[in-house]
Amino acid sequence: MDLSLPFVVDVRLTLTSLRHGAADPTMRSAPGEVWRATRTGSGPVTLRLRSIGDRLRASAWGPGAEVALAGLPRLLGADDEPEALRLPAGPLRELARRFAGLRFGRTDAVMESLVPAVIEQKVVGLEAHRSYRALVMRFGERAPGPGDLWLAPRSEVLAALPWFALHPLGLEHRRASILSRAARRADWLEETPRLSSSEALARLRSIHGIGPWTAAETARTAYGDPDAISVGDYHLPDLVAWVLAGERRADDARMLELLEPFRGQRARLVRLLELSGWGPPRRGPRMPLRSIARI
C-alpha cells in the first residue's frame, strides 16, 4: 500500500522514540525503512514502512494489518502541529528546520509505552534496554509475517507473573511490582487515549509507583503529547539549562522555569535539544551500570 501524506515526515526519526535500545526485538530500522511489531484491537501485526521518494510504502502482516494500516497517519503525526512551537531566530530555529520531519505521532497503545517506561525508572539506558529485551524474549511471542520481530508480552501475562520471575531479567521487586499493578489495570489504562491530557496523566499516576517521569514518557508516545516533560530525569535539566541559559547545572524547577515560554510544546523542544548533540561538558559522575539479576 502506497501513501501520500499531506505533511512532511521523517518516518525513521519520528518512530525512533518507540524503540528501546538498538537490540529492541519489537522494532528494527535501516536507511529508508522501519519495521515494527505491535498489537491492535484486531490482533498482532508486523509493519514495514519504506520511503519511496515522496511517498510511503506500507506493508503489514497479521490479523491486525487492516487496523494498523488505517492508523498509520496518526502514528506518523497526522494530529500533530509542529508549527505550534515558536522559536526565536537563531540556532534554535535552525535546529527545528534541520529536523523538520520530526513529528509526535501517537500509538494509542498505553501498556506498550508504559512497560518500557517503568523498566527505565532510575537506571541507565543500557541496563533498562537489556531488561526490556529480556522481558520480551522471555514472555512475549513472535510477531506475524517476516522481519523476525517479537511482540511485547500481553498484559494478562505480566499480571500473572510473581515479582521474582522478573528478577533474573534485572528487575527488582519495586519495578516488577509496578508492572504487575499496571498490568492488572490494563483495560482501564487503555481507555486513557480518549481522555483529556490532564485526565489521562492523572489516571496513569493513580497507579502506585507511576510518577511524573513515567507518566510523561508514556504520554509522549501513546498520546503523542508534545508537552509531556519527564520531570525527574537525570540529565535533562542540565541539557535544557545549558542550551537555553548557558548554565552548567540545574534542577527540575529551573528546567521548568526555562521551558515555560514554550508551554504546550515543551517536549518537542526537548526532543530537538536531545537530537542537537549540544550539551554541557561531562565532568560529574555518571550513573553506574549495575546488574540486579546477579544480586
C-alpha positions in Angstrom: 0.0 0.0 0.0 1.4 3.4 -1.0 0.5 6.6 0.9 1.0 10.2 0.0 0.8 12.0 3.3 -0.3 15.7 3.4 2.5 16.6 5.7 6.3 16.2 5.8 7.5 13.4 8.0 10.8 11.6 8.5 9.5 8.1 9.3 12.6 6.8 10.9 13.2 9.9 13.1 9.6 10.1 14.2 9.4 6.4 15.2 12.7 6.4 16.9 11.0 7.2 20.2 9.2 3.9 20.1 12.4 1.9 20.0 14.1 1.0 23.3 17.7 0.3 22.5 19.4 -1.0 19.4 18.5 -4.6 20.2 14.8 -3.9 20.8 13.2 -7.1 19.4 9.9 -5.3 18.6 11.5 -2.9 16.1 14.2 -2.7 13.5 15.3 0.2 11.3 17.7 0.7 8.4 18.2 3.6 6.0 14.9 4.2 4.3 12.8 1.7 6.2 11.3 0.8 9.6 9.9 -2.5 10.9 7.6 -2.5 13.9 5.6 -5.3 15.7 2.6 -4.3 17.8 -0.8 -5.3 18.9 -4.1 -3.9 17.8 -7.7 -4.5 18.8 -7.9 -7.0 16.0 -4.7 -8.8 16.8 -1.0 -8.6 16.3 0.7 -7.1 13.3 4.1 -6.5 11.8 4.5 -3.3 9.8 7.2 -2.4 7.3 7.4 1.2 6.3 9.6 2.3 3.4 10.2 5.8 2.0 9.9 5.8 -1.8 10.6 9.3 -3.0 7.9 11.5 -1.5 5.6 8.5 -0.9 5.4 6.0 1.9 5.1 2.3 1.1 3.5 0.3 3.9 3.2 -3.5 4.2 1.5 -5.3 7.0 1.1 -8.9 8.1 -1.1 -10.5 10.7 -4.8 -10.2 11.9 -4.2 -6.5 12.9 -3.0 -5.5 9.5 -6.1 -3.6 8.4 -6.4 -1.7 11.7 -2.6 -0.8 11.7 -2.6 0.5 8.1 -5.7 2.6 8.9 -3.9 4.1 11.9 -0.7 4.9 10.1 -1.4 8.7 9.6 -2.0 9.1 13.4 1.1 7.0 14.2 3.2 9.3 11.9 1.8 12.5 13.4 -1.3 13.5 11.4 -2.8 15.1 14.6 0.5 16.8 15.4 1.2 20.6 14.9 4.9 21.1 14.8 4.4 24.7 13.7 2.9 25.5 17.1 6.5 25.6 18.5 7.5 29.2 18.1 11.3 29.7 18.3 13.4 32.9 18.2 15.6 33.5 15.2 19.0 31.9 15.6 20.3 28.4 16.4 17.0 27.0 17.9 15.0 27.9 14.8 17.7 26.5 12.6 17.7 23.3 14.7 13.9 22.9 14.1 14.4 23.4 10.4 17.2 20.8 10.4 14.7 18.2 11.9 11.6 19.4 10.1 10.5 15.8 9.6 10.2 15.1 13.3 6.6 14.7 14.3 4.8 13.5 17.5 2.7 10.5 16.4 0.5 8.5 18.7 0.2 4.8 19.1 -2.9 4.8 21.4 -1.3 1.7 23.0 -0.7 2.6 26.6 0.8 -0.5 28.1 3.1 -0.8 25.1 4.6 2.5 26.1 4.2 2.2 29.9 6.1 -1.1 30.3 9.4 0.1 29.0 9.0 3.4 30.8 8.6 1.6 34.1 11.7 -0.5 33.3 13.7 2.6 32.6 12.9 4.2 36.0 16.1 5.3 37.8 18.5 3.1 35.9 20.9 3.8 33.0 19.6 3.3 29.5 21.8 0.3 28.7 20.6 -1.6 31.8 16.9 -0.8 31.0 17.2 -1.8 27.4 18.8 -5.1 28.4 16.0 -5.8 30.8 13.3 -4.9 28.3 14.7 -7.1 25.6 14.9 -10.0 28.1 11.3 -9.4 29.1 10.1 -9.5 25.5 12.1 -12.6 24.6 11.1 -14.5 27.7 7.4 -13.6 28.0 6.5 -12.2 24.6 5.8 -14.1 21.3 6.9 -14.0 17.8 5.3 -11.4 15.6 3.4 -12.5 12.4 5.0 -12.3 9.0 8.6 -11.7 8.0 11.0 -9.4 9.9 11.9 -11.8 12.7 10.4 -9.4 15.2 8.8 -10.1 18.6 5.6 -8.8 20.3 5.8 -7.4 23.8 4.2 -9.6 26.5 0.4 -9.4 26.8 -0.9 -7.6 29.9 -2.5 -10.7 31.2 0.8 -12.5 31.1 2.5 -9.7 33.1 -0.3 -9.6 35.6 0.0 -13.3 36.4 3.8 -13.2 37.0 5.1 -13.2 40.5 7.6 -10.4 41.0 10.5 -12.8 41.5 10.0 -14.1 38.0 11.4 -10.8 36.7 14.4 -10.7 39.0 16.6 -12.8 36.6 15.8 -10.1 33.9 17.3 -7.4 36.1 14.1 -6.1 37.6 14.0 -5.7 41.4 10.8 -6.0 43.5 9.8 -2.4 43.2 9.7 -2.1 39.3 8.4 -5.7 39.0 5.5 -4.8 41.3 4.7 -1.6 39.4 4.5 -3.6 36.2 2.1 -6.1 37.8 -0.1 -3.4 39.3 -0.4 -1.6 35.9 -1.0 -4.9 34.0 -3.9 -5.7 36.3 -5.5 -2.4 35.4 -4.5 -2.6 31.7 -8.1 -2.3 30.3 -8.7 0.8 32.4 -5.4 2.4 31.3 -6.0 1.6 27.7 -9.1 3.9 27.9 -6.9 6.9 28.6 -6.3 8.0 24.9 -9.9 9.1 24.8 -9.5 11.4 27.9 -8.0 14.9 28.1 -4.3 15.1 28.6 -4.7 16.1 32.3 -7.2 13.3 32.9 -5.0 10.7 31.2 -1.9 11.7 33.1 -3.9 11.6 36.4 -5.1 8.1 35.7 -1.6 6.9 34.9 -0.3 8.4 38.1 -3.0 6.9 40.2 -1.2 3.6 39.8 1.2 3.4 42.8 4.8 3.7 41.5 4.0 5.7 38.4 5.2 9.2 38.9 5.5 12.3 36.7 8.6 10.9 34.8 7.0 7.6 33.9 3.7 9.2 33.0 5.4 11.7 30.7 7.5 9.0 29.0 4.2 7.1 28.3 2.2 10.1 27.2 4.7 11.3 24.5 4.3 8.1 22.5 0.9 6.7 23.5 -0.9 10.0 23.2 1.5 12.0 21.0 1.7 14.7 23.7 4.2 17.4 22.6 4.2 19.0 26.1 4.9 15.9 28.3 8.1 16.7 30.2 9.9 14.0 32.1 10.4 15.7 35.5 13.0 13.7 37.5 15.3 12.9 34.5 18.9 12.5 35.4 20.4 14.6 32.6 17.6 16.6 31.1 17.7 19.7 33.4 21.4 20.2 32.7 20.8 20.0 28.9 18.0 22.5 29.0 19.8 24.9 31.3 23.0 24.8 29.2 21.3 25.4 25.8 18.7 28.0 27.0 20.7 29.8 29.7 24.3 28.8 29.4 24.2 27.2 32.9 26.1 24.0 33.5 23.9 22.6 36.3 20.1 22.9 37.0 17.3 21.1 38.9 13.8 20.3 37.7 12.4 23.7 39.0 15.0 25.6 36.9 14.3 23.5 33.9 10.6 24.1 34.1 11.2 27.8 34.5 13.3 27.9 31.3 10.8 25.9 29.4 7.7 27.9 30.5 7.7 30.2 27.4 7.3 27.1 25.3 4.4 25.6 27.3 2.3 23.4 25.1 5.4 22.3 23.0 8.0 21.7 25.8 8.6 18.1 24.9 9.1 18.9 21.3 11.7 21.5 22.1 13.4 19.0 24.5 13.4 16.3 21.8 15.1 18.8 19.4 17.7 19.6 22.0 18.4 15.9 22.5 18.9 15.5 18.8 21.1 18.5 18.5 24.2 17.0 20.2 24.6 20.1 22.3 25.1 19.9 26.0 27.4 20.8 28.8 30.8 19.1 29.1 30.5 16.0 31.2 32.6 16.4 34.4 30.5 14.9 37.1 30.0 11.2 37.9 27.8 9.1 35.6 25.1 6.8 36.9 26.7 3.4 37.4 25.8 0.4 35.3 24.7 -2.5 37.5 23.1 -5.9 37.2 20.3 -6.6 39.6 19.9 -10.1 38.2 23.2 -11.0 39.9 22.1 -9.7 43.4 
